[in-house]
Amino acid sequence: MELSKISVKILRALLEAPLHDFKEIELINKAKVGKGSASDSINRLVESNVLKEKRIGKAKIISLNLKSQSLFLLKGLFDAERLSHLEKNKLTSIILFKRLIKRYTEFLLVFGSTVAGTYSKESDIDLLVVTKDLNKVKAERKNVEELFGERFNLHVYTEEEIRKNLKAEGFLRNSLLNGILIYGEDLGMELLSSMGIEENIDIQRLIFLNERVSSARKNYLNQDSKAASEILEKTLEQIIFYLLSRKGISYTTKKDAKKLVKKTAEGRLIERIENASLKDKIHLGSELILNILKEEILKDEGYERKD
């Protein structure tokens, strides 16, 4: 597929927020391209199955087609360019680590501050690894760290675990979408495809999160405050990841996500939840989810509300 400079700018803008649905004019403004030529490029990308298009009222809504093999290949090209810009010592460490563990692993991806360009000398290199032999991976990690002085922060899964946890863990989804694939194209394509947002999946997810708050409430009423608090903390974390994904806001760490969500419309309520008593956290958490759920239902039908 031959891409024009305008198509490249449009794809770069979309890949900065892979799960976000853009109004066409919003996307054009983000990509900083002319309206007429941009519309032509968007149409060609839709025809090539790289992008998806739908209409809500009079608005044309554009998003990435995460099930498209063409998109996966294009993302690989953009990622290779990003990888080439990494600091030499970090890049060398990652490449050597890949060579040493390739026999024991199905998948290797770098994410976080290293690829976002926000790292410092003290920053770890965040790596997502899919393997059946954790001990051998850890041994090679130690060898590379001692050789180059870099530190790896490993997030390790088996194939079964990563498939099972992908749709439930917002942090994992964000890492896969915004990270750079080093090795494991077949599994990478499968995982990316499985993240294609299907009809009503967001509403189902919100209903599930509300059920988790209800579970926390039951534990609280049964005087199991520890269980209630743990459930609520994990649920609030997932709400934050959900909000940032839907708003097209990228983040590199959980700490970064919690900071960024404070700048959203829901940020004030989230701050109230964090500072409230356990009883009030449960009440406010349910209120937050129901507010988001109402907005999503209305938005899906083209009734966007400001109140």
N, C-alpha and C positions, 0 to 999 in steps of 0.2 A: 504494500500500500504506500503510495507516494503522498507525503504530507506537505502542505504549504506552511509557510511561516505562521500564518494566522491559525491554522489547525493546531500547530505545536503550542502556541500560546494558550489556546482554548483548553487543550488537554492538560497543560501544566496547571492551569487554574483549577480544573476539576480534580486533578490528582492531589492538590493541596487539601481538598475536603472530599474524599472519595465517596462518602455516604450521603452527601448533601444533595438535595434537589434544588436546582437553581431555576428561577425565572430566567427566560432567555436574556432579557435586558440586564439583569443582575450579573449573569455570567459574562456578557459582553463587556460590561464595565469593569469587572474583576480582571478580565484578560487584557483590558486596555487595547481593544481593537475596534476598527470601524464597524458600524452596525450592518451595512449592506454586505460587505465581504464576509463578515462573521456569520451572518445568517446562512450564506451559501456554504461555508465550511461546516457549520453545524449540521446542515441538511445532508452533506456528503458523509459525515461521520455517523449519522443516524442510519443512512442507507448501507453503510459498511458494517453495521451492527456493533460499532464501538460505543455509541451513545444510545440512550433511550429517550424517547420523547412522549409526553402525554399532555393533555390539556385539562386545566381546571378553570372553568369559566372561560374567559377570553385569554387567559395567560398560557403561554407555552412553557412547559416545565422540562428541563433537561437534566439528565443524570448519567453517570457512567454505567455501562452495561457490564457488570462484574462477572457475568457468565460468558463473556466474549473472549475467545482465544486470541483474537486480534488485539484486544485491549491488553491482555496479559503480556503479549510479545512487545507491544509498544511501551508498557510500563517498564519492562526489562531494559529497554534501550535508555529510557530516562534514568533508571536506577544505575545503570553502568556509568553514565555521565556523572551522577552524584557521587558514586563510589570513587571515581578517579580524582575527585577534588578533596578527598580525605587527607588529613595530615599523614605524612609518609610513614612514621613509626606505627601509627594506628592501623593504617592500611596493610602494611607488611605483616603485622601481628595477626590480623584477621585472615589474610591469605594463607599464611603458614599454618594457622590453626585449622583452616578448612582442609588443607592437604593432609594433615596428620590424623584428622578424625573422620575423613570421608568414608573409610571402610566400615565405620561403626554407626554412621548416621544416615538418616533419610532427608534431612532438611537443616539448613543453617541460614539465619537471617539476623542482620544487625539493625538495631533501632535505637530510639532514645536520643540523648544529647549528641551522640557521635554523628548521626546522620542529620540532625537538626542544625548542627553548626553552633551549638550553645555550650559545648564542652569546655572544660578547663584542663590544666595539666593533671589535676587530681581526679578527674572524672573516670569512672569505670567505663568499659565498653559493654553495652547491653547486647547480649546475644540470645536469640531464641533457637533452641536445639531440639530436634526430634531424634531420639536414639533409643536403642534397647540395651546399650552398654554404658551406663553412667560412669562406672569406675574408670574405664579406659578414656572417656572424654575428659574426666577430671584430671587424670594423669597427664594427658597431653596439654591441658590448660596450664598446669603448673610449669611444664617445660617451656611453653611460649612466654608465660609471664616472667619467668626468671631470665629468659634470653633478652627480651626487649623492654622489660620494666613496665609494661602495661598491665592493667588488671581487668579481667573479664568478669562480668556479672551474668551468670548463666541462668536462663529460665528454661528448664528441661521438661519435656513431655515425651511420652510414647505416642505412636501414631493414634492409638485408640483414645488416649487422653485428649489430644489436641482436637480430634474430631468431635468428641463428646462435649468439650468445654467451650468450643469456638463461639457458638451463638449465645452462650450464657455470660461469658466474660467480656465485658466491654474493653478492658485494658488489653486483652489478647487480640481482639479484633482491630483495635487502633494500632497496635504494634505491627500486625501483619499488613495493614493497609498503608501505613506510613513508613515502614522499614524498607531496607534494601535486601533483596534475596541474594544470598551468596551461593547457595547450592540447594538443589532439590526442586527442579522445575515442575516435575509431575505432581508432587504433593502440593506445591505452591499453587498451581493452576486449580487443583481440586478444592483447596481451601478458599481461594478467592471466589470461585464459582459458587460455593456454598454460602457466601456472604451476600449474594444478590438478594436485595430486599424484595420479598414476595408480598402480595396483597395482604394487608391486615397484620403483618408480623409485628409492627411497632405497637399496635393496639394490644395484641396478645401479650407482648412483653410487659407492657404497662400493667395489664390486669394481673399478670404473674407477680410483679413487684408489689402491687397492692395486697395480694394474698400473703406475701412475705411479711408485710407490716401487720396484717391481721394475725399471723402466726406469732409475731413479737408481742402483740397485745395479749394473746392467750397465755403466753409464758409469763408475762407481767402479772396478769390476774391470778395465775397459779403461784405467784411469789417467787418465780425463777427469774430474777432481774438480770443475772449474768447471761443467760441464754437469750433473753429479750434484747439486751444491749448488743450482743454479738450479731444477731440477725439484723437488727436495725442498722448497725454500722456498715455491714456488707451491702444491705439494700440501698442505703444512701449513696454509697460509693458507685453502685450500678446506675442509679438515677443520674448522678453527675456525668458518668461516661456517656449515658444515653443522650443527655441534653447537649453535650459538646459535639457529639457525632451528628445529631440532627441539625445543629446550628452551623456545622461546617468549621468548627474550631479545633485545630490540631493541638496536641499536647505530647510531651515526651515522657513524663513521669506522673505517678499518681499525685504527688505533691503539686506538680505543675497544673494538673487538672483541677484540683481543689481551689487553686488560686485563680484560675481563669474563669471558673463558673461563677465566682463572686461578681464578675462584671456583666453577667447576663441578667435578664429580667427576673429570673427566679433566684438570683444570688442572695437577695435580702432574706427571703424565706429560708433558704438553706443555712444562712448564717444564724437565723433564729433557732433553727433545729439544732445546730451544733452547740448552742449555748443554753438550751432548755433542759429541764429535768427529764428523766426517762419517760414519765407519763406524758408530758407535753411533746416530747420528740415523736412519740407514737402518733399522737393526734395530728401534729403538724406534718409528719411524713405522709400520712394518708391524704391530708389536704393537698399537699404538693403534687402527689401522683394523680389525684382526681382532676386537679386543675390542668395538668399536662394532657391527660387523657381526653378531656373535653375539647381542648385546643386541637388535638390530633384528629379527632372525629370530625369536627367542623371543617378543618383544613382539607381533609380528604374529600369532602363534598363541595369544596370551593367557597366555604363561608369563613374567611379569615376575620378574626375579631381582634380589636385593640383593647377591649375592656377586660 
